[in-house]
Amino acid sequence: MRLRWLLLTTFLALVMSAANPAPAAETVWSGLVIADNVPEPTAAPVELKKFEQTLRELFGYNHFNVIGESSKRLKTGEEDWLASSKYFSLRVDSRGETPAGYVLDLKLFKEKELLLETEAKLSKSSPLVIKGPQVGGGQLLLVLIVK
């Protein structure tokens, strides 16, 4: 009787897992963006197009240039990746998934100097934008988007 119950339970578990496949892994795009004001701004990069107007209103800049980027497919919540440019790099360590998004550890470096270390929550429904240091006449922005 126990064997029959065990086999039935195992069979039902297999059927249920086949009927409800695990959610597909999502891709997170991370970018190092220089925001500045120029006389004749060019169009925002594709990744920033959806919320370009919001960025303009929030930060007061009319031009956004991606200087470093990375895309990573999140599967297990244990990945890490690096978006880097000539002087700056952003290290992202995923600490796990919540129903609303991801918990991330972020580290921003200027060359080898650690400028910022923080934990952040990245929503699946809206981008995460963090204002970084002043760079020349502009501002460094750290942008993460779930695609």
KOLVEXDREN-309749 format. One record per residue (C-alpha): residue number from 1; x, z, y; residue in one letter. Coordinates in Angstrom, 3 decimals. Example, Ala and Ser with C-alpha at 12.3 -4.5 7.8 and 13.67 -1.06 7.14 Angstrom:
! KOLVEXDREN-309749
pos,X,Z,Y,code
1,12.300,7.800,-4.500,a
2,13.670,7.140,-1.060,s
***
This chain:
! KOLVEXDREN-309749
pos,X,Z,Y,code
1,0.000,0.000,0.000,m
2,2.821,0.867,2.403,r
3,4.579,-2.410,1.665,l
4,1.387,-4.347,2.344,r
5,0.895,-2.490,5.674,w
6,4.543,-3.133,6.658,l
7,4.237,-6.847,5.849,l
8,0.954,-7.124,7.784,l
9,2.438,-5.323,10.794,t
10,5.544,-7.524,10.742,t
11,3.428,-10.672,10.430,f
12,1.223,-9.633,13.375,l
13,4.277,-8.804,15.499,a
14,5.735,-12.257,14.810,l
15,2.442,-13.990,15.618,v
16,2.057,-11.997,18.853,m
17,5.598,-12.761,19.994,s
18,5.081,-16.481,19.315,a
19,1.794,-16.449,21.233,a
20,3.342,-14.612,24.209,n
21,6.809,-16.107,24.700,p
22,9.245,-14.256,26.933,a
23,9.105,-15.363,30.551,p
24,11.535,-18.110,31.429,a
25,14.708,-16.955,33.117,a
26,14.659,-17.484,36.841,e
27,17.385,-18.914,39.012,t
28,18.628,-16.947,42.007,v
29,20.373,-18.825,44.806,w
30,22.767,-16.811,46.967,s
31,24.285,-18.155,50.135,g
32,26.671,-17.220,52.889,l
33,25.156,-18.708,56.037,v
34,26.586,-18.933,59.545,i
35,23.811,-18.762,62.147,a
36,24.689,-19.892,65.661,d
37,23.335,-21.691,68.691,n
38,24.390,-25.285,69.276,v
39,23.189,-27.803,71.885,p
40,21.880,-30.226,69.234,e
41,21.032,-28.355,66.021,p
42,20.888,-30.245,62.758,t
43,18.224,-29.683,60.113,a
44,18.540,-26.522,58.050,a
45,19.908,-26.832,54.512,p
46,17.305,-27.478,51.819,v
47,17.443,-23.882,50.533,e
48,16.532,-22.514,53.975,l
49,13.953,-25.149,54.969,k
50,10.865,-23.097,53.999,k
51,11.698,-20.190,56.267,f
52,13.888,-21.793,58.947,e
53,11.410,-20.996,61.730,q
54,11.257,-17.341,60.679,t
55,15.067,-17.128,60.711,l
56,15.128,-18.664,64.200,r
57,12.595,-16.136,65.490,e
58,14.193,-13.099,63.803,l
59,17.829,-13.777,64.634,f
60,17.612,-15.923,67.771,g
61,19.806,-18.760,66.475,y
62,18.892,-22.448,66.268,n
63,21.424,-23.678,63.681,h
64,22.151,-22.518,60.118,f
65,25.145,-23.696,58.093,n
66,25.765,-22.738,54.452,v
67,29.481,-21.962,54.063,i
68,29.330,-20.670,50.477,g
69,26.710,-20.642,47.745,e
70,26.029,-19.936,44.112,s
71,23.076,-20.337,41.742,s
72,22.689,-18.213,38.662,k
73,20.011,-18.105,35.974,r
74,19.016,-14.512,35.271,l
75,18.380,-13.810,31.602,k
76,19.384,-10.292,30.697,t
77,19.840,-8.487,34.013,g
78,23.544,-8.068,33.358,e
79,24.928,-11.112,35.135,e
80,27.209,-11.149,38.103,d
81,28.231,-14.010,40.302,w
82,30.058,-14.856,43.451,l
83,29.148,-16.959,46.472,a
84,32.335,-17.578,48.401,s
85,33.719,-19.380,51.404,s
86,37.167,-19.604,52.948,k
87,37.096,-16.010,54.272,y
88,33.988,-14.324,52.866,f
89,32.651,-13.690,49.384,s
90,29.461,-12.095,48.135,l
91,29.456,-10.452,44.726,r
92,26.025,-9.922,43.192,v
93,25.485,-7.705,40.138,d
94,21.988,-7.712,38.681,s
95,20.879,-4.243,37.561,r
96,17.597,-5.314,36.032,g
97,14.179,-6.798,36.600,e
98,11.015,-5.173,37.925,t
99,7.555,-6.764,37.966,p
100,8.119,-7.702,41.623,a
101,11.716,-8.904,41.450,g
102,15.277,-7.784,40.764,y
103,17.445,-4.790,41.579,v
104,20.873,-5.961,42.737,l
105,24.177,-4.413,43.721,d
106,25.745,-6.421,46.551,l
107,29.328,-6.383,47.786,k
108,30.482,-8.446,50.763,l
109,34.199,-9.044,51.160,f
110,36.242,-10.555,53.988,k
111,39.195,-11.868,52.047,e
112,40.015,-8.730,49.964,k
113,38.518,-6.154,52.347,e
114,35.176,-4.653,51.287,l
115,32.790,-4.878,54.277,l
116,29.500,-3.913,52.666,l
117,28.337,-2.332,49.429,e
118,24.624,-1.748,48.896,t
119,21.778,-1.832,46.431,e
120,18.938,-4.203,47.301,a
121,15.658,-5.334,45.829,k
122,15.106,-9.079,45.702,l
123,11.443,-10.039,45.646,s
124,10.263,-12.975,43.550,k
125,7.929,-13.975,46.378,s
126,10.218,-13.910,49.435,s
127,13.908,-14.264,50.246,p
128,16.287,-11.405,50.957,l
129,18.229,-11.884,54.201,v
130,20.891,-9.412,55.341,i
131,22.576,-9.643,58.726,k
132,26.345,-9.581,58.302,g
133,29.189,-9.417,60.812,p
134,29.621,-11.525,63.936,q
135,31.646,-14.646,63.231,v
136,32.906,-16.479,66.309,g
137,29.836,-17.219,68.434,g
138,27.486,-16.712,65.522,g
139,26.353,-14.357,62.816,q
140,26.986,-14.270,59.068,l
141,23.762,-14.014,57.047,l
142,23.572,-13.154,53.353,l
143,20.617,-14.967,51.802,v
144,19.237,-14.602,48.269,l
145,16.240,-16.574,46.975,i
146,14.475,-16.555,43.607,v
147,13.708,-20.170,42.743,k
***
